[in-house]
Amino acid sequence: MDIDSVDEYLERATTESRNVRSEHIDALPVIEVLRIINEEDKGVPFAVEKALPSIAALVEDVVKAFNSGGRLVYIGAGTSGRLGVLDASECPPTFGVPPDMVVGLIAGGEAALRNSIEGAEDHPENGEKALRDINFSARDVLVGITASGAAPYVLGAMEYARNLGAVVAAISCNRQSRTFDIARHKILLEVGPEVITGSTRMKAGTAQKLVLNMITTSSMIRIGKVYGNLMVDLMPVNRKLIGRSKRLIRQATGCSKDEAEAAFLASGGKPKIAILMTILGIGAEQAAELIQQGEGRLSEAIRIYSESKGDSKQENKGERNESRSARNNRRGNS
């Protein structure tokens, strides 16, 4: 996309339009500035709500990818890229997943997380290279994040992923987003013009963050990283999270503090195992084996255990019936 065509595209973009409600914001008292920002932000969740069917369809594909060993990869530039990296980086401590299961890529690399890298988003070949560098494949899912929908870095990556046969999604705040021409899943967040013209770190960024939260959280729920509404696979890597782990053991099982402490220690600091140990009254090794059989889902592990106990009871009952029948036969023959 050449400079002239980008300029022409952005002339029509909602994200570049002026907001009539904030045209004189520079002359207002601070409290009025805040009220305008707050009023504009109120519309963001409603914009996200309209996109829920598209988000749900994407989540289904992300879950399929996770279950087949694939990854979720976010790619973006500027604020959009930073938000993708942020969401990806929070998944390991929250859900106990490997750091390469959800990946965030940003134009300009890690340096762009803190500083603006001039022209980093202007080269589509760099987007393709970023995917090649992580060995992106057809079993992965790519989500291109760009408020304007015109970042060449993102478009280049999306084209490459589509050509591989991967699932490709786009999150954008302009109806005419060029990412939608490439994506299978088109997530449109029509938040309207920004309070400060073109500052898409505001409403557009807020909307994007809400959607990223939804994608990873709902996907992790579906693959068994949550029991009830408890993050049972969190990694207790500091004092706060150790305390949270012990509390969620109590919340999930109704046990005492001492019992939660003992289960936490016996499980090797793994809340999911500790919960299953406490619920079923079994050891850590058996709990870990049941969780593996249940593909990480606590409810499934409990079902497997209950069915096995039911089968055992049926077998014992059958043995008792056979013994009774044998005794009756002996009496009849005597």
C-alpha positions in Angstrom: 0.0 0.0 0.0 1.6 3.3 -1.1 1.6 6.5 0.9 -1.1 8.2 -1.2 -3.5 5.2 -0.9 -2.9 5.1 2.9 -3.7 8.8 3.2 -6.8 8.4 1.1 -7.9 5.5 3.2 -7.4 7.3 6.5 -9.3 10.3 5.2 -12.4 8.1 5.4 -11.5 6.3 8.6 -13.7 6.7 11.6 -10.7 6.5 13.9 -9.3 9.6 12.2 -12.5 11.7 12.3 -13.1 14.6 14.7 -15.4 14.1 17.6 -17.9 17.0 17.8 -18.4 16.5 21.5 -14.8 17.2 22.3 -14.0 20.0 19.8 -13.5 22.6 22.5 -12.1 20.3 25.2 -8.9 22.4 25.5 -10.9 25.3 26.9 -12.7 23.3 29.6 -12.0 22.8 33.3 -10.4 19.5 34.2 -13.6 18.0 35.7 -15.4 18.7 32.4 -12.6 17.1 30.4 -12.9 14.0 32.6 -16.7 13.9 32.1 -16.4 14.0 28.4 -13.8 11.2 28.4 -15.9 9.2 30.8 -19.1 9.7 28.7 -17.3 8.6 25.5 -15.9 5.5 27.3 -19.4 4.4 28.3 -20.1 3.4 24.7 -17.2 1.0 24.4 -18.8 -2.0 26.0 -21.8 -1.7 23.8 -19.5 -1.7 20.7 -17.9 -4.9 22.0 -21.3 -6.4 22.7 -22.3 -6.1 19.0 -19.2 -8.1 18.1 -19.9 -11.0 20.5 -21.0 -13.5 17.8 -17.8 -12.9 15.8 -15.7 -13.2 18.9 -17.4 -16.5 19.9 -16.6 -18.0 16.5 -13.0 -17.0 16.8 -12.8 -18.6 20.3 -14.1 -21.9 19.0 -11.2 -22.0 16.5 -8.7 -20.9 19.2 -9.9 -23.8 21.4 -9.5 -26.3 18.5 -6.0 -25.0 17.9 -5.0 -25.3 21.6 -6.4 -28.9 21.7 -4.3 -29.9 18.6 -1.1 -28.3 19.9 -1.5 -25.0 18.1 -0.9 -21.5 19.3 -2.8 -18.1 19.5 -0.7 -15.4 18.0 -1.5 -11.7 18.2 0.2 -9.2 15.9 -0.1 -5.4 15.9 1.7 -2.1 15.8 1.8 0.7 18.4 -0.9 0.5 21.0 -2.6 -2.5 19.3 0.7 -4.4 19.4 1.4 -3.5 23.0 -2.1 -4.7 24.0 -1.5 -8.1 22.3 1.9 -8.5 24.0 0.3 -7.6 27.4 -2.5 -10.1 27.0 -0.2 -12.9 25.9 2.3 -12.2 28.7 -0.5 -12.5 31.4 -1.6 -16.0 30.3 1.3 -18.1 31.8 0.9 -16.8 35.4 -2.9 -16.7 35.3 -3.6 -20.1 33.6 -0.3 -22.0 34.0 0.3 -22.4 30.3 3.6 -22.4 28.5 4.9 -18.9 27.4 4.7 -19.8 23.8 1.1 -20.9 23.8 -0.2 -17.3 23.4 2.3 -15.1 21.6 2.3 -11.3 21.1 4.2 -9.7 18.3 4.7 -6.0 17.8 6.1 -4.0 14.9 9.6 -2.9 15.9 10.1 -5.7 18.4 10.6 -5.5 22.1 12.0 -1.9 21.9 8.6 -0.8 20.6 6.9 -1.8 23.8 8.4 1.3 25.5 9.4 3.6 22.7 7.9 4.6 19.3 9.8 3.0 16.5 9.5 5.2 13.4 8.2 3.5 10.4 8.1 0.0 12.1 4.6 -0.7 10.9 5.1 0.4 7.3 6.7 -2.8 5.9 4.5 -5.8 5.2 7.5 -8.1 4.8 8.4 -7.5 8.4 5.1 -8.9 9.5 5.7 -12.0 7.5 9.2 -12.3 8.9 7.9 -12.0 12.4 5.7 -15.1 11.8 8.5 -17.0 10.1 10.8 -16.3 13.1 8.4 -18.1 15.5 7.8 -20.9 13.0 4.1 -20.0 12.6 2.2 -22.9 11.0 -1.3 -23.8 9.7 -2.3 -25.2 13.0 -1.8 -21.8 14.7 -4.4 -18.9 14.9 -3.4 -15.4 14.0 -5.2 -12.3 15.2 -4.3 -9.1 13.5 -5.0 -6.1 15.8 -5.1 -2.6 14.2 -7.5 0.2 15.1 -7.3 1.8 11.6 -7.1 -1.5 9.8 -4.4 -0.3 7.5 -1.1 -1.2 9.2 1.1 -2.9 6.4 3.0 -4.9 9.1 -0.2 -6.5 10.2 -1.6 -7.0 6.7 1.6 -8.7 5.5 1.5 -11.1 8.4 -2.2 -11.9 7.8 -1.6 -12.6 4.1 1.2 -15.0 5.0 -0.9 -16.8 7.6 -3.9 -17.1 5.3 -1.7 -18.5 2.5 -0.5 -21.2 5.0 -4.0 -22.2 5.6 -4.2 -20.9 9.2 -7.2 -19.4 10.8 -6.9 -15.6 10.6 -8.9 -13.0 12.5 -8.9 -9.2 12.6 -9.8 -6.7 15.2 -10.4 -3.2 13.9 -12.4 -0.1 14.6 -13.2 0.9 11.0 -15.9 -0.7 9.0 -13.8 -0.5 5.8 -10.8 -2.1 7.5 -8.5 -3.7 5.0 -7.8 -6.5 7.4 -11.4 -7.7 6.9 -10.5 -8.5 3.3 -8.1 -11.2 4.6 -9.6 -12.4 7.8 -12.0 -15.3 8.4 -13.2 -13.8 11.6 -13.9 -10.0 11.4 -14.3 -8.3 14.7 -15.6 -4.8 14.2 -15.5 -2.4 17.2 -17.3 0.8 16.1 -16.4 3.0 19.0 -16.6 6.2 17.0 -14.1 9.1 16.8 -11.7 9.6 19.7 -11.9 12.4 22.2 -8.5 13.5 20.9 -8.6 13.0 17.2 -6.7 9.9 16.0 -5.6 8.9 19.5 -6.6 5.3 19.3 -5.0 4.4 22.6 -8.2 5.7 24.1 -11.6 4.2 23.1 -10.2 1.9 20.4 -7.5 0.6 22.7 -10.0 0.0 25.5 -12.3 -1.9 23.2 -9.4 -4.0 21.9 -8.3 -4.9 25.4 -11.8 -6.0 26.4 -11.9 -8.3 23.4 -8.4 -9.8 24.0 -9.5 -10.5 27.6 -12.5 -12.3 26.2 -10.6 -14.4 23.7 -8.0 -15.7 26.1 -10.2 -16.1 29.2 -13.0 -17.9 27.4 -10.5 -20.1 25.5 -8.8 -21.1 28.8 -12.1 -21.9 30.4 -12.9 -24.2 27.5 -9.7 -26.1 27.9 -10.1 -26.7 31.6 -8.0 -23.9 33.1 -10.9 -22.7 35.3 -13.0 -24.7 37.8 -16.2 -22.8 38.6 -14.8 -19.4 38.3 -11.5 -20.2 40.0 -8.2 -20.0 38.1 -7.0 -23.4 39.3 -3.9 -23.6 37.2 -2.4 -20.3 38.3 1.3 -20.4 39.0 2.0 -19.4 42.7 5.2 -17.6 42.0 5.0 -15.1 44.9 3.5 -14.6 48.3 0.3 -13.1 47.0 -0.3 -15.9 44.6 0.6 -18.6 47.2 -2.1 -17.1 49.5 -4.6 -16.9 46.6 -3.9 -20.6 45.8 -4.7 -21.7 49.3 -7.8 -19.6 49.4 -9.1 -21.0 46.1 -8.5 -24.6 47.5 -10.8 -23.6 50.4 -13.3 -22.0 48.0 -13.4 -25.0 45.7 -13.7 -27.6 48.4 -15.0 -26.0 51.6 -12.0 -27.3 53.6 -10.3 -25.6 56.5 -7.2 -23.4 56.3 -5.1 -26.2 57.8 -6.4 -28.8 55.3 -5.8 -26.3 52.4 -2.3 -25.7 53.6 -1.6 -29.5 53.8 -3.0 -30.2 50.4 -1.1 -27.3 48.9 2.2 -28.6 50.2 1.4 -32.3 49.3 0.5 -31.3 45.8 3.8 -29.6 45.2 2.2 -26.2 45.1 -0.3 -27.1 42.4 -3.8 -25.8 43.2 -5.7 -28.0 40.7 -4.1 -31.2 42.1 -4.7 -30.0 45.7 -8.3 -29.4 45.0 -8.9 -32.9 43.5 -7.0 -34.5 46.4 -9.2 -32.7 48.9 -12.5 -33.4 47.1 -11.8 -37.1 46.5 -9.6 -37.9 49.5 -6.8 -39.2 47.3 -3.1 -38.7 47.0 -1.2 -36.3 44.7 0.0 -39.0 42.3 -3.5 -40.3 41.7 -4.9 -36.8 41.4 -2.4 -35.9 38.8 -3.2 -39.1 36.8 -6.9 -38.4 36.9 -6.4 -34.8 35.7 -4.3 -36.1 32.8 -7.1 -38.6 31.9 -9.6 -35.7 32.1 -7.4 -33.7 29.7 -6.9 -31.0 32.4 -10.6 -30.6 33.3 -11.3 -31.0 37.0 -15.0 -31.8 36.5 -14.0 -34.5 34.0 -11.4 -35.9 36.4 -14.1 -36.1 39.1 -16.5 -37.9 36.7 -13.9 -40.4 35.7 -13.1 -41.2 39.4 -16.8 -41.5 40.2 -17.5 -43.8 37.3 -14.5 -46.0 38.3 -15.9 -46.3 41.8 -19.3 -47.1 40.5 -17.8 -49.9 38.3 -16.0 -51.2 41.3 -19.2 -51.3 43.3 -20.9 -53.1 40.4 -18.1 -55.7 40.2 -18.2 -56.3 44.0 -22.0 -56.6 43.8 -21.6 -59.1 41.0 -19.1 -61.1 42.9 -21.5 -61.2 45.9 -24.4 -62.4 43.7 -22.2 -65.1 42.2 -21.2 -66.3 45.7 -24.8 -66.3 46.8 -25.8 -68.3 43.7 -23.0 -70.8 44.3 -24.1 -71.3 47.9 -27.7 -71.8 46.9 -26.6 -74.4 44.3 -24.6 -76.3 46.9 -27.7 -76.3 49.2 -29.8 -77.6 46.4 -27.4 -80.4 45.6 -27.1 -81.5 49.2 
